[in-house]
Amino acid sequence: MGKRFIGALVMVSAVTLALGAGQYRLLAQQRAPQPAAAAPQRGAQPATATPQRGATAARPARIAGHPNFNGIWQALNSANWNLEAHSVTGLPSQFWQLGAIASIPAGKSVLKDGGTIPYKPEALKQRDENRAKWPDGDNEAKCYMLGIPRYTYHNIPFQISQGDVDIQMVYPFAAGNRFVHMRDKDHQTDPVDSWMGRSNGHWEGDDLVIVTTDLIADSRLDRAGNFHSNKLKVTERFRLIDSTHIQYEATLDDPETYTRPWTIAMPLYRLIDENAQAFEHKCVPFADMLLYHDLIGDKPKP
């Protein structure tokens, strides 16, 4: 009995050593450097990689013969604070509880010549008054649509949806959107002015050109009080630099407010992170106190 027990122990030990040796050889093979692939012979066809499950189709370079502007885009600058060059500063004194959060970042002028907006004398006085009273009068603070061109350089990304002919642009803040009429027969004016106006577009080579008119005078161009009248005509030019960059320009022509037309210019960047989306920004509840404080009281209720 004792000899059989000792013999069984010897067999188990031998099997265990054999299995351990086999696992060691497998690990050694996995860790050993693999031989380099043989160079393809002359005339041989390169191997084609098997597409992975879930792989998306390549982004088309053109749509109906035109550059592909589809995507979610964003301007990365401080133009929504002030189109002109400005130093770092703070918000008005009533925002003191925000501390450094209420600081306004410095920024360069986005005017194409790097200068300042060519206001008429009376219009410049109005701009200064708007600035002193901010945020009163700013359509952004009131959760109204921002209009054109401000939506383009607002800090929230926007989406361009381009079809074979017409183009739609969707702006999350205050549910802004505009339909760009690309057919010549649809190039008309609107009977009344509106926050978004009327956008008529066409192609000049590979440049998308959009002319927007019929804008109401109540919108601001930024948070610094810059403004326009309802005679404003905005001519925008979108030029695709590559699949992730647009060179954007907008010329503002308003003879009632400015001494001459002037142009802003900036790059726009396409969001390339996985599942990039434009999220709706419902801001109406946050504007109630500003709009109706005389009706609901000067202080928010707990």
C-alpha positions as CSV (number, residue, x, y, z in Angstrom):
1,M,0.0,0.0,0.0
2,G,2.8,2.4,0.9
3,K,4.7,1.7,-2.3
4,R,1.6,2.3,-4.4
5,F,1.0,5.7,-2.7
6,I,4.7,6.7,-3.3
7,G,4.4,5.6,-6.9
8,A,1.3,7.8,-7.4
9,L,3.1,10.8,-5.9
10,V,5.9,10.3,-8.4
11,M,3.6,10.1,-11.4
12,V,1.7,13.3,-10.3
13,S,5.0,15.1,-9.9
14,A,6.2,14.0,-13.3
15,V,2.9,15.2,-15.0
16,T,3.1,18.5,-13.2
17,L,6.7,19.1,-14.3
18,A,5.8,18.2,-17.9
19,L,2.9,20.6,-17.9
20,G,5.0,23.3,-16.4
21,A,7.7,22.8,-19.0
22,G,5.1,23.0,-21.8
23,Q,3.7,26.3,-20.4
24,Y,7.3,27.7,-20.1
25,R,8.1,26.8,-23.7
26,L,4.8,28.5,-24.8
27,L,5.6,31.7,-22.9
28,A,9.1,31.7,-24.3
29,Q,7.8,31.4,-27.8
30,Q,5.3,34.3,-27.2
31,R,8.0,36.5,-25.7
32,A,10.7,35.7,-28.3
33,P,11.2,38.2,-31.1
34,Q,9.2,37.3,-34.2
35,P,11.0,37.0,-37.5
36,A,10.5,39.9,-39.8
37,A,8.1,39.4,-42.7
38,A,9.7,38.4,-45.9
39,A,10.0,41.2,-48.5
40,P,7.4,40.9,-51.2
41,Q,8.7,39.5,-54.5
42,R,8.8,41.8,-57.5
43,G,5.4,41.9,-59.2
44,A,3.6,40.5,-56.2
45,Q,0.3,42.2,-55.0
46,P,0.3,43.8,-51.5
47,A,-1.9,42.1,-49.0
48,T,-5.2,43.8,-48.3
49,A,-6.2,44.3,-44.7
50,T,-9.5,42.8,-43.7
51,P,-11.8,45.6,-42.6
52,Q,-12.7,45.5,-38.9
53,R,-16.3,45.1,-37.9
54,G,-17.9,48.5,-37.2
55,A,-15.4,50.5,-39.3
56,T,-17.0,53.6,-40.8
57,A,-16.8,54.6,-44.4
58,A,-14.2,57.2,-45.4
59,R,-15.3,60.8,-45.3
60,P,-16.1,61.9,-48.9
61,A,-14.0,64.8,-50.1
62,R,-16.7,66.3,-52.2
63,I,-20.5,66.3,-52.4
64,A,-22.2,66.8,-55.8
65,G,-18.9,68.2,-57.0
66,H,-18.4,70.7,-54.1
67,P,-16.1,70.6,-51.0
68,N,-17.6,68.6,-48.1
69,F,-18.5,71.1,-45.2
70,N,-20.4,68.5,-43.2
71,G,-19.5,68.4,-39.6
72,I,-19.5,70.2,-36.3
73,W,-17.3,73.3,-36.3
74,Q,-16.1,75.8,-33.7
75,A,-14.1,79.0,-33.6
76,L,-11.4,79.0,-31.0
77,N,-10.9,82.7,-30.1
78,S,-12.4,85.4,-27.9
79,A,-14.4,87.2,-30.7
80,N,-17.7,86.6,-28.9
81,W,-16.4,88.8,-26.0
82,N,-15.1,91.5,-28.3
83,L,-14.4,91.5,-32.1
84,E,-11.7,94.2,-31.5
85,A,-8.4,93.7,-29.7
86,H,-8.9,93.8,-25.9
87,S,-6.9,93.2,-22.8
88,V,-7.9,90.9,-19.9
89,T,-10.4,92.7,-17.7
90,G,-13.3,91.9,-15.4
91,L,-17.1,92.0,-15.7
92,P,-19.1,94.8,-14.1
93,S,-19.0,95.0,-10.3
94,Q,-22.4,93.2,-9.8
95,F,-20.6,90.0,-10.7
96,W,-18.1,90.2,-7.9
97,Q,-19.1,86.9,-6.4
98,L,-17.8,85.0,-9.4
99,G,-14.3,86.2,-8.6
100,A,-11.8,85.3,-11.3
101,I,-14.5,83.3,-13.2
102,A,-15.8,86.7,-14.2
103,S,-12.6,87.7,-15.9
104,I,-12.7,88.4,-19.7
105,P,-9.9,86.7,-21.6
106,A,-7.6,88.9,-23.7
107,G,-7.8,88.6,-27.4
108,K,-6.6,90.0,-30.7
109,S,-8.7,91.8,-33.2
110,V,-10.4,89.4,-35.7
111,L,-10.8,92.2,-38.2
112,K,-9.0,91.3,-41.3
113,D,-6.8,94.4,-41.2
114,G,-6.3,94.1,-37.4
115,G,-7.9,97.5,-36.7
116,T,-11.1,98.6,-35.2
117,I,-14.7,98.7,-36.4
118,P,-15.2,101.9,-38.6
119,Y,-18.2,103.3,-36.7
120,K,-19.8,106.6,-37.6
121,P,-19.5,109.1,-34.7
122,E,-23.0,108.7,-33.4
123,A,-22.9,105.0,-33.8
124,L,-19.7,104.9,-31.8
125,K,-21.4,106.7,-28.9
126,Q,-24.2,104.1,-29.1
127,R,-21.6,101.3,-29.0
128,D,-20.0,102.8,-25.8
129,E,-23.4,103.1,-24.2
130,N,-24.2,99.5,-25.0
131,R,-20.9,98.4,-23.5
132,A,-21.5,100.3,-20.3
133,K,-24.9,98.8,-19.8
134,W,-24.0,95.2,-20.6
135,P,-25.6,92.7,-20.2
136,D,-28.8,94.7,-20.6
137,G,-29.7,94.7,-24.3
138,D,-27.5,91.8,-25.3
139,N,-29.6,89.2,-27.1
140,E,-27.3,86.4,-25.8
141,A,-28.1,87.3,-22.2
142,K,-31.8,87.2,-23.1
143,C,-31.6,83.8,-24.7
144,Y,-32.6,85.2,-28.1
145,M,-31.1,83.9,-31.3
146,L,-27.6,85.5,-31.9
147,G,-28.0,86.2,-35.6
148,I,-25.3,86.3,-38.3
149,P,-22.3,86.4,-38.1
150,R,-22.2,86.0,-34.3
151,Y,-23.4,82.5,-34.3
152,T,-20.3,81.4,-36.2
153,Y,-17.8,82.6,-33.5
154,H,-20.0,81.9,-30.5
155,N,-18.3,79.6,-28.0
156,I,-20.7,76.7,-28.6
157,P,-19.9,74.5,-31.6
158,F,-22.4,74.5,-34.5
159,Q,-23.3,71.9,-37.2
160,I,-23.3,72.2,-41.0
161,S,-25.5,69.7,-42.9
162,Q,-24.7,69.8,-46.6
163,G,-26.8,68.1,-49.2
164,D,-26.6,67.9,-52.9
165,V,-27.9,71.4,-53.2
166,D,-29.1,73.2,-50.1
167,I,-27.3,73.6,-46.8
168,Q,-28.6,73.8,-43.2
169,M,-26.7,75.2,-40.3
170,V,-27.8,74.4,-36.7
171,Y,-26.7,76.4,-33.7
172,P,-27.4,74.9,-30.2
173,F,-27.7,78.2,-28.3
174,A,-31.4,79.3,-28.2
175,A,-32.2,76.7,-30.9
176,G,-30.8,78.8,-33.7
177,N,-30.8,77.5,-37.2
178,R,-30.7,78.8,-40.8
179,F,-31.5,77.4,-44.2
180,V,-29.1,78.5,-46.9
181,H,-31.0,78.9,-50.2
182,M,-28.6,77.7,-52.8
183,R,-30.9,77.7,-55.8
184,D,-30.9,80.9,-57.9
185,K,-34.7,80.9,-58.1
186,D,-34.9,81.0,-54.3
187,H,-32.6,84.1,-54.0
188,Q,-35.2,86.5,-52.6
189,T,-35.6,88.9,-49.6
190,D,-37.9,88.3,-46.7
191,P,-41.0,90.5,-46.1
192,V,-40.0,91.2,-42.5
193,D,-36.7,91.3,-40.6
194,S,-35.8,88.5,-38.2
195,W,-33.0,87.4,-35.8
196,M,-31.5,85.1,-38.5
197,G,-32.4,87.1,-41.6
198,R,-32.4,85.6,-45.1
199,S,-29.4,83.6,-46.3
200,N,-28.8,83.2,-50.0
201,G,-25.8,81.1,-51.0
202,H,-23.8,80.2,-54.1
203,W,-20.5,78.7,-55.1
204,E,-17.5,80.6,-56.3
205,G,-15.2,77.8,-57.4
206,D,-14.7,75.8,-54.2
207,D,-15.7,78.7,-51.9
208,L,-19.2,78.7,-50.3
209,V,-20.5,82.3,-50.4
210,I,-23.5,83.3,-48.3
211,V,-25.2,86.7,-48.4
212,T,-27.5,87.4,-45.4
213,T,-29.9,90.3,-45.2
214,D,-33.2,91.2,-43.5
215,L,-31.6,91.1,-40.0
216,I,-33.3,93.0,-37.1
217,A,-31.3,95.7,-35.4
218,D,-31.8,94.3,-31.9
219,S,-28.9,91.8,-32.1
220,R,-25.4,92.5,-31.0
221,L,-22.2,91.3,-32.6
222,D,-20.5,90.5,-29.3
223,R,-20.6,91.1,-25.6
224,A,-18.7,94.4,-25.9
225,G,-21.7,96.3,-27.3
226,N,-20.8,96.2,-31.0
227,F,-23.9,96.4,-33.1
228,H,-25.5,97.1,-36.5
229,S,-28.8,98.4,-37.9
230,N,-31.4,96.5,-39.9
231,K,-29.6,97.7,-43.1
232,L,-26.8,95.3,-42.5
233,K,-25.7,92.9,-45.3
234,V,-23.3,90.1,-44.3
235,T,-21.3,88.4,-47.0
236,E,-19.7,85.2,-45.7
237,R,-17.0,83.1,-47.4
238,F,-16.3,79.6,-46.3
239,R,-13.1,78.1,-47.8
240,L,-12.1,74.5,-46.9
241,I,-8.4,74.4,-46.1
242,D,-8.5,70.6,-45.4
243,S,-11.0,68.1,-44.0
244,T,-10.8,69.7,-40.4
245,H,-10.2,73.4,-41.1
246,I,-12.3,76.2,-42.7
247,Q,-11.0,79.7,-43.4
248,Y,-14.0,81.9,-42.6
249,E,-14.5,85.5,-43.6
250,A,-17.5,87.8,-43.2
251,T,-17.8,91.3,-44.6
252,L,-20.3,93.6,-42.9
253,D,-21.8,96.4,-44.9
254,D,-24.1,98.8,-43.1
255,P,-24.1,102.4,-44.4
256,E,-26.3,103.6,-41.5
257,T,-23.7,102.4,-38.8
258,Y,-20.3,102.2,-40.5
259,T,-18.3,104.5,-42.7
260,R,-17.3,101.6,-44.9
261,P,-17.6,97.8,-45.2
262,W,-15.3,95.8,-43.0
263,T,-14.3,92.2,-42.7
264,I,-13.6,89.7,-40.0
265,A,-11.5,86.5,-40.6
266,M,-10.7,83.4,-38.5
267,P,-10.2,79.7,-38.9
268,L,-13.0,77.2,-37.9
269,Y,-12.1,73.8,-36.5
270,R,-14.0,70.6,-37.0
271,L,-14.6,68.4,-34.0
272,I,-13.0,65.0,-34.6
273,D,-13.6,63.3,-31.3
274,E,-15.6,60.1,-31.5
275,N,-19.4,60.6,-31.6
276,A,-19.0,64.4,-31.8
277,Q,-22.4,66.0,-31.3
278,A,-24.0,69.5,-31.1
279,F,-26.0,69.5,-27.9
280,E,-29.1,71.7,-27.6
281,H,-28.6,74.6,-25.2
282,K,-32.0,75.5,-23.7
283,C,-31.3,78.8,-22.1
284,V,-34.8,80.3,-21.6
285,P,-35.2,79.5,-17.9
286,F,-31.9,81.2,-17.1
287,A,-33.0,84.5,-18.7
288,D,-36.2,84.8,-16.7
289,M,-34.8,87.0,-13.9
290,L,-33.1,89.3,-16.4
291,L,-36.3,89.7,-18.5
292,Y,-39.0,89.7,-15.8
293,H,-37.3,90.7,-12.6
294,D,-39.8,93.5,-12.2
295,L,-42.6,90.9,-12.2
296,I,-41.1,88.0,-10.2
297,G,-38.9,90.0,-7.8
298,D,-35.3,91.3,-7.7
299,K,-34.0,88.1,-6.0
300,P,-34.3,84.5,-7.1
301,K,-36.5,82.4,-4.9
302,P,-34.8,79.5,-3.0
